[in-house]
Amino acid sequence: MPNAQELDLELYDTRIAERNILEGRLDRATWDAYLAALPDDAADAEETECRMGVDGEPDFGRAEALEAAAAAAAAEEAEGGEATDTSDDVADADDVVAAE
């Protein structure tokens, strides 16, 4: 198996390897041997948590800010006040997230 410097890294890019195999640019046996030769770094892995938003992007606390804005608007309306437009609160939540 060639070392990393000898590989055409574009062929071995895991995002497009299947396409390269289908197009005949990469042999299936070579791909399988490459994967088998990769080191197992599972012991060095670190568990993380990321909540995804409705748009498929990481949330970074935006959901909590939106929920708080909606709860505040509902409480104000329940007290007999007008329904509050929370769009400014959403923009403020985005600004806070962007600043972090």
Solvent accessible surface area in square Angstrom, and as a share of the most:
residue,aa,sasa,rsa
1,M,114,0.51
2,P,58,0.37
3,N,81,0.42
4,A,65,0.50
5,Q,159,0.71
6,E,121,0.54
7,L,23,0.11
8,D,76,0.39
9,L,114,0.57
10,E,99,0.44
11,L,31,0.15
12,Y,19,0.07
13,D,37,0.19
14,T,98,0.57
15,R,204,0.74
16,I,42,0.21
17,A,2,0.01
18,E,89,0.40
19,R,130,0.47
20,N,1,0.00
21,I,26,0.13
22,L,152,0.75
23,E,106,0.48
24,G,64,0.62
25,R,114,0.42
26,L,11,0.05
27,D,85,0.44
28,R,110,0.40
29,A,69,0.54
30,T,50,0.29
31,W,18,0.06
32,D,71,0.37
33,A,49,0.38
34,Y,38,0.14
35,L,74,0.37
36,A,87,0.67
37,A,65,0.50
38,L,86,0.43
39,P,101,0.64
40,D,127,0.66
41,D,87,0.45
42,A,71,0.55
43,A,103,0.80
44,D,121,0.63
45,A,78,0.61
46,E,149,0.67
47,E,169,0.76
48,T,115,0.67
49,E,171,0.77
50,C,77,0.46
51,R,136,0.50
52,M,105,0.47
53,G,25,0.25
54,V,158,0.91
55,D,107,0.56
56,G,45,0.43
57,E,103,0.46
58,P,48,0.30
59,D,11,0.06
60,F,135,0.56
61,G,37,0.36
62,R,76,0.28
63,A,27,0.21
64,E,82,0.37
65,A,38,0.29
66,L,50,0.25
67,E,112,0.50
68,A,62,0.48
69,A,11,0.09
70,A,58,0.45
71,A,62,0.48
72,A,63,0.49
73,A,15,0.12
74,A,61,0.47
75,A,53,0.41
76,E,79,0.36
77,E,97,0.43
78,A,91,0.71
79,E,149,0.67
80,G,68,0.66
81,G,34,0.33
82,E,148,0.66
83,A,71,0.55
84,T,56,0.33
85,D,106,0.55
86,T,37,0.22
87,S,63,0.41
88,D,103,0.53
89,D,55,0.28
90,V,42,0.24
91,A,51,0.39
92,D,81,0.42
93,A,6,0.04
94,D,57,0.29
95,D,91,0.47
96,V,87,0.50
97,V,36,0.21
98,A,87,0.68
99,A,91,0.71
100,E,155,0.69
